[in-house]
Amino acid sequence: MTSGLKDKRIELRLTSEQKTAIETAAAIQGRSLTDFSTDTLTNRAEEVIRRDRELQVDAARFDEFMKILDRPASSVDGLRELLSRKSVFVD
């Protein structure tokens, strides 16, 4: 988590029970309500973002994908010539 300038706010509407639970959890950890809430929200946001970016494939499609990978390579016109050319990139 970054320790930059905290210049943004988020306002939340909570039930009394939600607020009490969050305050109790923060107190148990000896943290301020802001510190506890910010850390918890940030961790959850990062988890959601990470899970969204993961590649997820069901079993049938994965099996189909693996069959395609296991196929023998096919010849592509001009590929051998292209790969034998001198690179245009110079170190």
C-alpha positions in Angstrom: 0.0 0.0 0.0 1.3 3.4 -0.9 2.0 6.1 1.8 1.3 9.1 -0.5 -0.7 12.2 0.3 -4.2 11.2 1.4 -6.3 13.9 -0.3 -9.4 11.9 -1.3 -12.5 10.9 0.7 -15.1 8.2 0.5 -18.5 8.5 2.2 -20.4 5.4 3.2 -23.9 4.8 4.5 -24.0 2.0 7.0 -26.4 0.4 9.3 -25.7 0.7 13.1 -24.8 -3.0 13.1 -22.3 -2.6 10.3 -20.7 0.4 11.9 -20.4 -1.3 15.3 -18.9 -4.4 13.7 -16.3 -2.4 11.8 -15.4 -0.3 14.9 -15.1 -3.4 17.0 -12.8 -5.1 14.5 -10.7 -2.0 14.3 -10.5 -1.8 18.1 -9.5 -5.5 18.3 -6.6 -4.8 16.0 -5.7 -1.6 17.8 -6.2 0.5 14.7 -8.1 3.6 13.9 -11.4 3.2 12.0 -9.9 5.0 9.0 -6.7 2.8 8.9 -8.7 -0.4 9.4 -11.3 0.5 6.7 -8.8 1.8 4.2 -6.6 -1.3 4.5 -9.6 -3.7 4.3 -11.2 -1.9 1.3 -7.8 -1.7 -0.5 -7.0 -5.3 0.0 -10.5 -6.4 -1.2 -10.3 -4.1 -4.2 -6.9 -5.6 -5.2 -8.2 -9.1 -4.8 -11.2 -8.3 -7.1 -8.9 -6.7 -9.7 -6.5 -9.6 -9.6 -9.3 -12.2 -9.9 -10.8 -10.3 -12.8 -7.4 -10.3 -14.7 -6.8 -14.0 -14.2 -7.5 -16.3 -17.1 -10.4 -18.6 -16.2 -11.4 -21.4 -18.5 -13.9 -24.2 -17.9 -12.7 -27.8 -18.1 -14.2 -28.5 -21.6 -12.7 -25.5 -23.2 -9.3 -26.2 -21.5 -9.3 -29.7 -22.9 -10.2 -28.3 -26.4 -7.3 -25.8 -26.0 -4.9 -28.6 -25.0 -5.9 -30.7 -28.1 -5.1 -27.7 -30.3 -1.7 -27.3 -28.7 -0.9 -31.0 -29.1 -1.5 -30.9 -32.9 1.5 -31.1 -35.1 2.8 -27.8 -36.3 1.6 -26.7 -39.8 3.6 -25.0 -42.4 3.0 -21.3 -42.9 3.9 -19.9 -46.3 6.9 -17.7 -46.1 7.6 -18.2 -42.4 10.9 -20.1 -43.0 12.2 -17.3 -45.3 11.0 -14.6 -42.9 12.8 -16.2 -39.9 16.0 -16.6 -41.9 16.2 -12.9 -42.8 18.7 -10.7 -41.0 17.0 -8.8 -38.2 16.1 -5.1 -38.7 16.9 -4.5 -35.1 20.5 -3.7 -34.3 21.9 -4.1 -30.8 
